[in-house]
Amino acid sequence: MRFRLPLSFTSILLLTLLCGCQGEDGSDGAEGAEGPIGTEGPPAYEEPAYTYLGGNGNDCRHCHQYIVSNWAGTNHQDAFVDLGTDNIKPGCLQCHTTGWDSEVSDDTISVRGPDTTGFDDYFMVATNEAFDRRAALAGVQCEACHGPLGPEVNQSDEDISFSTRQEDDKHLSICAPCHARHLTNWNSTGHGTAQTGSIEEFNSRQSSQAESCQSCHTSEGFIRANDPAYAIYDFPDQKSFIGCVTCHDPHSDEVEHLLRKVGNIEVEYHPAHEDGDPGIPMLGRPEAAELCSRCHHAPKDNDDVENQIRNGDPDFGPHHSPQMDMFIGAGCYEIEGKAYIRNHLHRTNIEDKCVKCHMKRKVYLTGETQQHVFHTFELEAGNCAPCHIGLTDFDYNGTQTEIQAKMYQLAAALGYVTTTDFLENFDSQATGVRIWEREAAYALFFVYNDGSKGVHNPVYALTLLQNAIDYIGENTD
């Protein structure tokens, strides 16, 4: 006989068993054994004791090893050592150290800056700490341009300005505090006077906006086109004039004077050669001149020039800066069957090329007469020594006079009263203008746009003009 519990009794029994196992909130088990000791965590963050850390960029190396290593070979790193023991004074130290923010007058500190841990704050202080801090902040280090790294790293400014301009008699450039004289020179040049008007006006021009113009008319465009490190850099929308950091790379020790390493450049019009042919004319070393030739050449390729000759062009002639092409005796449209003299002693004998004539001159500095670089780019007759002793102007042996006369003669042969009349009124697309007239006219634009009146290469300038004049005489139909 099977014994059965009532259903209600079964339910009560099951509920009782469940409650007895877990309870309303459950129960804690017995305390387990203590586990092993864990590894020590990172130390608590401590703010750096100094605003400027110094140390030759050691705190930057973990992310910027390549840049810091390049900077380590520059004159900026050695700026303090190069002073020597005779120039350890505030007037020099303010630009040869890092973290200096005190004002200097008559070679003494006149007004203390707000920061208290820069080189100036340990100058003439006789403590072990001061000795160590001076050693840590000697030279022009990362923080001299990018700002302090401590106590808050966000005080630094890694995106430095590419701008060089002057507003209200104040130079706006990262280099201005120490290179004011160079900037004053620069301000009077074509590079500096490009800033005529406001920066907004400059940015509204085609030369600042057009992609094909930016590489020679804006600082950002030049750097993007010539420095692989900036190929994908996010430049600001506002463009800057050609200025300090356009040509100088503060991080690079590859070229003298911190100039950017850009490589050689070929002439763009080279009808006798195929692209890539090693025989295409180019400037050649030194590297400083290569930097100038990046923009001071005639960017018109074979198809462009040949099309101008066939059909004319609203902007007839080479681009307005064929100085490199003229200097090496190439790059102009040349009339078939005519002989052209190319090589001149200026190309073979001038070692520094552009720099020798346009930047270096002898001056009396630090107790001696020495070669020094100026950024006016203005020629001085003294630069022509020792080849041309006693030269007082650039019309050596009447070369400039002869070239100007030939330009006038060519303009007249093309039917114009003066050279100026030709340059202002020649219309290469006008009805009735013949191909041979364009062939001859191209030489006049080329020689005029070079701007040296033959000085860059007298023999090439002369044969360009004379051949064009002769060619007109052969084509009077």
Secondary structure by P-SEA (a helix, b strand, c coil): ccccccaaaaaaaaaaaaaaccccccccccccccccccccccccccccccccccccccccccccaaaaaaaccccccccccccccccccccccccccccccccccccccccccccccccccccccccaaaaaaaaaaccccccccccccccccccccccccccccccccccccccccccaaaaaaaaaccccccccccaaaaaaccccccccccccccaaaaaaacccccccccccccccccccccccccccccccccccccccccccccccccccccccccccccaaaaaaaccccccccaaaaaaaaacccccccccccaaaaaaacccccccccbbbbccccccccccccccccccbbbbbcccbbbbbbbcccccccccccccccccccccccaaaaaaaaaaaaaaaaaccccaaaaaaccccccccccaaaaaaaaaaaaaaaacccccccaaaaaaaaaaaaaaaaaccc
